[in-house]
Amino acid sequence: MSTVFIALQANEETRPIIDAIELDNPKAVVHRQPAMVKIDAPDELVIRKQTIEEQLGRAFDLQELQINLITLSGNVDEDDETLTLRWNS
């Protein structure tokens, strides 16, 4: 098992995004720090546009993640609807 992660700035803009990531990834572990939230997941982390939009209550472009992204770990597979982190073997 390999762990992937994403780290986002901790602010009001990212709170619903983090909630959406938790909903879509029940095995993910969220580490909340004063200025950053790091989300670890075993093997794979999926970020879905639709879930974020439901939490935000507005349209969301996955490219908006870049604004508050600190770092990530894993290979990125992205399209208009999802961003997936996983280690390719």
Backbone as a printed PyTorch tensor [residue, N CA C, xyz], in Angstrom:
tensor([[[  0.8380,  -1.1730,   0.0000],
         [  0.0000,   0.0000,   0.0000],
         [  0.8870,   1.2420,   0.0000]],

        [[  0.5540,   2.1890,  -0.8540],
         [  1.2600,   3.4630,  -0.9270],
         [  0.3080,   4.5720,  -0.5260]],

        [[  0.8730,   5.5950,   0.0450],
         [  0.0560,   6.7290,   0.4700],
         [  0.2500,   7.8860,  -0.5000]],

        [[ -0.8440,   8.5160,  -0.8840],
         [ -0.8010,   9.7460,  -1.6620],
         [ -1.3370,  10.8550,  -0.7720]],

        [[ -1.0200,  12.0870,  -1.1080],
         [ -1.5810,  13.1830,  -0.3150],
         [ -1.7110,  14.4640,  -1.1340]],

        [[ -2.5470,  15.3350,  -0.6100],
         [ -2.6680,  16.6940,  -1.1300],
         [ -2.6770,  17.6250,   0.0770]],

        [[ -2.0140,  18.7570,  -0.0520],
         [ -2.0000,  19.7630,   1.0190],
         [ -2.5400,  21.0700,   0.4550]],

        [[ -3.5170,  21.6250,   1.1540],
         [ -4.1520,  22.8730,   0.7430],
         [ -4.0100,  23.9050,   1.8580]],

        [[ -4.0610,  25.1680,   1.4900],
         [ -4.0850,  26.2130,   2.4980],
         [ -5.3680,  26.0630,   3.3190]],

        [[ -5.2790,  26.3450,   4.5870],
         [ -6.4590,  26.2910,   5.4580],
         [ -7.1110,  27.6680,   5.4600]],

        [[ -8.2340,  27.7850,   4.7780],
         [ -8.9720,  29.0510,   4.7640],
         [-10.4410,  28.7600,   4.4420]],

        [[-11.2380,  29.7940,   4.3830],
         [-12.6820,  29.6170,   4.1480],
         [-12.9720,  29.0690,   2.7570]],

        [[-12.1100,  29.3700,   1.7730],
         [-12.3180,  28.8660,   0.4180],
         [-12.1100,  27.3580,   0.3430]],

        [[-11.1670,  26.8380,   1.1150],
         [-10.8580,  25.4110,   1.0130],
         [-11.7210,  24.5330,   1.9180]],

        [[-12.3930,  25.1050,   2.9100],
         [-13.2000,  24.2980,   3.8310],
         [-14.1980,  23.4020,   3.0860]],

        [[-15.0240,  23.9270,   2.1540],
         [-15.9540,  23.0330,   1.4460],
         [-15.2420,  22.0560,   0.5120]],

        [[-14.0940,  22.4340,  -0.0030],
         [-13.3290,  21.5140,  -0.8620],
         [-12.8350,  20.3410,  -0.0400]],

        [[-12.3310,  20.6190,   1.1360],
         [-11.8450,  19.5630,   2.0220],
         [-13.0100,  18.6670,   2.4550]],

        [[-14.1530,  19.2730,   2.7440],
         [-15.3410,  18.4700,   3.0810],
         [-15.6920,  17.5270,   1.9300]],

        [[-15.6350,  18.0260,   0.7000],
         [-15.9520,  17.2030,  -0.4740],
         [-14.9440,  16.0610,  -0.6250]],

        [[-13.6730,  16.3550,  -0.4130],
         [-12.6510,  15.3040,  -0.5220],
         [-12.9010,  14.2270,   0.5390]],

        [[-13.2550,  14.6390,   1.7450],
         [-13.5510,  13.6510,   2.7980],
         [-14.7460,  12.7870,   2.4140]],

        [[-15.7840,  13.3880,   1.8340],
         [-16.9720,  12.6290,   1.4360],
         [-16.6360,  11.5880,   0.3690]],

        [[-15.7950,  11.9590,  -0.5790],
         [-15.4640,  11.0620,  -1.6860],
         [-14.3860,  10.0430,  -1.3470]],

        [[-13.6930,  10.2310,  -0.2230],
         [-12.5780,   9.3520,   0.1290],
         [-12.6730,   8.9510,   1.6030]],

        [[-13.5730,   8.0270,   1.9330],
         [-13.7840,   7.6810,   3.3450],
         [-12.5440,   7.1290,   4.0580]],

        [[-11.5700,   6.6240,   3.3270],
         [-10.3470,   6.1060,   3.9610],
         [ -9.2880,   7.1960,   4.1510]],

        [[ -9.5570,   8.3920,   3.6670],
         [ -8.5870,   9.4810,   3.7820],
         [ -8.4920,   9.9520,   5.2300]],

        [[ -7.2940,  10.4120,   5.5890],
         [ -7.0530,  10.9560,   6.9220],
         [ -6.6950,  12.4380,   6.7590]],

        [[ -7.4540,  13.2880,   7.4440],
         [ -7.2670,  14.7360,   7.3190],
         [ -6.4720,  15.2370,   8.5200]],

        [[ -5.3710,  15.9210,   8.2270],
         [ -4.5200,  16.5020,   9.2640],
         [ -4.6750,  18.0190,   9.1800]],

        [[ -5.3480,  18.5960,  10.1740],
         [ -5.5930,  20.0480,  10.1730],
         [ -4.5250,  20.7430,  11.0080]],

        [[ -3.8440,  21.6900,  10.3630],
         [ -2.8310,  22.4940,  11.0320],
         [ -3.2350,  23.9580,  10.9020]],

        [[ -2.5870,  24.8580,  11.5980],
         [ -3.0400,  26.2490,  11.5900],
         [ -3.1610,  26.8730,  10.1910]],

        [[ -2.2220,  26.6220,   9.2900],
         [ -2.2680,  27.2660,   7.9880],
         [ -2.4270,  26.2930,   6.8240]],

        [[ -2.5260,  24.9940,   7.1490],
         [ -2.5260,  23.9870,   6.0960],
         [ -3.3890,  22.8030,   6.5030]],

        [[ -3.9920,  22.1860,   5.5100],
         [ -4.6940,  20.9190,   5.7150],
         [ -4.0700,  19.9120,   4.7660]],

        [[ -3.5650,  18.8130,   5.3290],
         [ -2.9540,  17.7480,   4.5260],
         [ -3.8780,  16.5480,   4.5960]],

        [[ -4.1690,  15.9850,   3.4380],
         [ -5.0710,  14.8410,   3.3700],
         [ -4.3020,  13.6650,   2.8010]],

        [[ -4.1100,  12.6310,   3.6270],
         [ -3.4430,  11.4050,   3.2210],
         [ -4.4910,  10.3740,   2.8480]],

        [[ -4.1820,   9.5510,   1.8570],
         [ -5.0920,   8.4710,   1.4760],
         [ -4.2850,   7.2560,   1.0360]],

        [[ -4.7420,   6.0840,   1.4160],
         [ -4.0470,   4.8790,   0.9730],
         [ -4.3500,   4.6030,  -0.4990]],

        [[ -3.3050,   4.4720,  -1.2840],
         [ -3.3730,   4.0830,  -2.6950],
         [ -3.9320,   5.1400,  -3.6450]],

        [[ -5.0530,   5.7700,  -3.3060],
         [ -5.6980,   6.6620,  -4.2780],
         [ -6.5110,   7.7350,  -3.5730]],

        [[ -6.5060,   8.9320,  -4.1570],
         [ -7.3360,  10.0360,  -3.6670],
         [ -8.0500,  10.6320,  -4.8750]],

        [[ -9.3760,  10.6490,  -4.8160],
         [-10.1700,  11.1530,  -5.9400],
         [-10.8650,  12.4450,  -5.5090]],

        [[-10.6930,  13.4820,  -6.3140],
         [-11.3430,  14.7680,  -6.0680],
         [-12.3510,  14.9800,  -7.1910]],

        [[-13.6280,  15.0520,  -6.8210],
         [-14.6940,  15.1500,  -7.8190],
         [-15.2840,  16.5570,  -7.8530]],

        [[-15.3410,  17.1050,  -9.0560],
         [-15.9190,  18.4300,  -9.2910],
         [-17.3480,  18.4980,  -8.7680]],

        [[-18.1540,  17.4860,  -9.0500],
         [-19.5680,  17.5030,  -8.6580],
         [-19.7310,  17.6010,  -7.1400]],

        [[-18.9380,  16.8570,  -6.3960],
         [-19.0430,  16.8930,  -4.9340],
         [-18.6180,  18.2550,  -4.3970]],

        [[-17.5760,  18.8280,  -4.9770],
         [-17.1500,  20.1690,  -4.5520],
         [-18.2480,  21.1830,  -4.8340]],

        [[-18.8610,  21.0820,  -6.0160],
         [-19.9420,  22.0150,  -6.3620],
         [-21.1150,  21.8800,  -5.3880]],

        [[-21.4120,  20.6620,  -4.9810],
         [-22.4970,  20.4540,  -4.0090],
         [-22.1600,  21.1130,  -2.6720]],

        [[-20.9130,  21.0290,  -2.2650],
         [-20.4970,  21.6250,  -0.9860],
         [-20.4060,  23.1500,  -1.0740]],

        [[-19.9530,  23.6600,  -2.2370],
         [-19.8130,  25.1060,  -2.4240],
         [-21.1360,  25.7860,  -2.7380]],

        [[-22.0220,  25.0660,  -3.4150],
         [-23.2710,  25.6620,  -3.8560],
         [-23.1100,  26.5350,  -5.0850]],

        [[-22.0760,  26.2710,  -5.8710],
         [-21.8230,  27.0140,  -7.1090],
         [-20.9660,  26.1570,  -8.0370]],

        [[-20.8640,  26.6190,  -9.2770],
         [-20.0070,  25.9290, -10.2410],
         [-18.5490,  26.0320,  -9.7890]],

        [[-17.7770,  25.0060, -10.1160],
         [-16.3760,  24.9670,  -9.7160],
         [-15.5570,  24.3580, -10.8360]],

        [[-14.4650,  25.0040, -11.1720],
         [-13.5170,  24.4750, -12.1540],
         [-12.3700,  23.8500, -11.3600]],

        [[-12.0470,  22.5960, -11.6400],
         [-10.9830,  21.9300, -10.8670],
         [ -9.6590,  22.6970, -10.9070]],

        [[ -9.4660,  23.5280, -11.9100],
         [ -8.2380,  24.3340, -11.9630],
         [ -8.1630,  25.3240, -10.8020]],

        [[ -9.3200,  25.6250, -10.1980],
         [ -9.3360,  26.5290,  -9.0410],
         [ -8.5810,  25.9400,  -7.8460]],

        [[ -8.3850,  24.6280,  -7.8460],
         [ -7.5990,  24.0120,  -6.7620],
         [ -6.1960,  24.6020,  -6.6980]],

        [[ -5.6730,  25.0040,  -7.8550],
         [ -4.2940,  25.5200,  -7.9210],
         [ -4.1030,  26.7490,  -7.0300]],

        [[ -5.1740,  27.5210,  -6.8310],
         [ -5.0710,  28.7630,  -6.0610],
         [ -4.6380,  28.4830,  -4.6200]],

        [[ -5.1480,  27.4030,  -4.0500],
         [ -4.8790,  27.0930,  -2.6400],
         [ -4.0320,  25.8400,  -2.4460]],

        [[ -3.5040,  25.2950,  -3.5410],
         [ -2.6910,  24.0850,  -3.4670],
         [ -1.2950,  24.4000,  -2.9550]],

        [[ -0.8430,  23.6630,  -1.9440],
         [  0.5210,  23.8160,  -1.4360],
         [  1.4140,  22.7800,  -2.0890]],

        [[  1.0100,  21.5110,  -2.0150],
         [  1.7840,  20.4440,  -2.6250],
         [  0.9170,  19.2000,  -2.7210]],

        [[  1.4050,  18.2330,  -3.4580],
         [  0.7280,  16.9430,  -3.5530],
         [  1.7680,  15.8640,  -3.7950]],

        [[  1.3460,  14.6360,  -3.5710],
         [  2.2220,  13.4970,  -3.7640],
         [  1.4370,  12.4040,  -4.4580]],

        [[  1.9550,  11.9280,  -5.5770],
         [  1.2890,  10.8990,  -6.3690],
         [  1.2310,  11.3500,  -7.8060]],

        [[  0.9750,  10.4220,  -8.6790],
         [  0.7950,  10.7550, -10.0870],
         [ -0.5930,  11.3370, -10.2790]],

        [[ -0.6820,  12.3950, -11.0650],
         [ -1.9560,  13.0920, -11.2720],
         [ -2.6000,  12.6130, -12.5650]],

        [[ -3.8610,  12.2290, -12.4540],
         [ -4.6910,  11.9150, -13.6200],
         [ -5.8850,  12.8560, -13.5250]],

        [[ -6.0260,  13.7590, -14.4940],
         [ -7.0310,  14.7990, -14.3820],
         [ -7.8270,  14.9420, -15.6700]],

        [[ -9.1240,  15.1460, -15.5180],
         [ -9.9750,  15.5600, -16.6320],
         [-10.8930,  16.6580, -16.1100]],

        [[-11.9400,  17.0030, -16.8520],
         [-12.8000,  18.1100, -16.4350],
         [-13.6200,  17.7950, -15.1900]],

        [[-13.8240,  16.5090, -14.8820],
         [-14.6920,  16.1100, -13.7780],
         [-13.9720,  15.6080, -12.5360]],

        [[-12.7880,  15.0470, -12.6950],
         [-12.0710,  14.4780, -11.5440],
         [-10.5750,  14.7550, -11.6140]],

        [[ -9.9850,  14.7590, -10.4410],
         [ -8.5330,  14.7730, -10.2990],
         [ -8.2110,  13.5990,  -9.3940]],

        [[ -7.3870,  12.6880,  -9.8810],
         [ -7.0490,  11.4900,  -9.1260],
         [ -5.5570,  11.4430,  -8.8750]],

        [[ -5.1930,  11.1450,  -7.6340],
         [ -3.7940,  10.9240,  -7.2630],
         [ -3.6130,   9.4470,  -6.9800]],

        [[ -2.6030,   8.8530,  -7.5760],
         [ -2.2690,   7.4600,  -7.2700],
         [ -0.8460,   7.2120,  -7.7370]],

        [[ -0.2580,   6.2170,  -7.1950],
         [  1.0630,   5.8090,  -7.6580],
         [  0.8760,   4.7510,  -8.7130]],

        [[  1.4050,   5.0170,  -9.9020],
         [  1.3100,   4.0320, -10.9760],
         [  2.3700,   2.9730, -10.7560]],

        [[  1.9940,   1.7150, -10.9300],
         [  2.9910,   0.6440, -10.7570],
         [  3.2560,  -0.0580, -12.0560]]])
